[in-house]
Amino acid sequence: MVTQGETDCVLLAGRHHGLADGIRGLLETVFEVVVMVADEKSLFESAKRLPANLAVLDVSLAGQGGFSMLRRLHETVPALKLIVISAHDQHSVGQSALDAGADGFVLQWAIATDLLPAVDAVRAGQRFVSPSVLT
């Protein structure tokens, strides 16, 4: 929830520009400001500096170390809510993201249907996992 005088800002981290542009378009329907970063260093710097209370990040941003990056980000900026985007639909991958500090897990191919409900749920203090991961 945004109080008077604050800007409603979300941080979007991903290195696939086409995917990030599509996600940005969805997020711009909900947030006043969408800040995009394309590497891990910029993600951490922006997360510490910006008034964002939510980050949407493609777990592939960190390559093989995606979940350790999530853990570090969660420890560095504990108030920052995290929604992870992943191409991997295995339940174990979603669970690993949640265990590493993510508040939401959205499948890359379900962004159009699942991202905004994930944003709403996470902003309300709930967890969200794309329903097809649970089946």
Buried (B, 14 or more C-beta within 10 A) or exposed (E): EEEEEEEBBBBBBBBBEEBBEBBBEBBEEBBEBBBBBBEBEBBBEBBEEBEBBBBBBBBBBBEEEBBEBBBBBBEEBEEBBBBBBBEBBEEEBBBBBBEBBBBBBBBBEBBEEBBBBBBEBBBEEEEBBBEEBEE
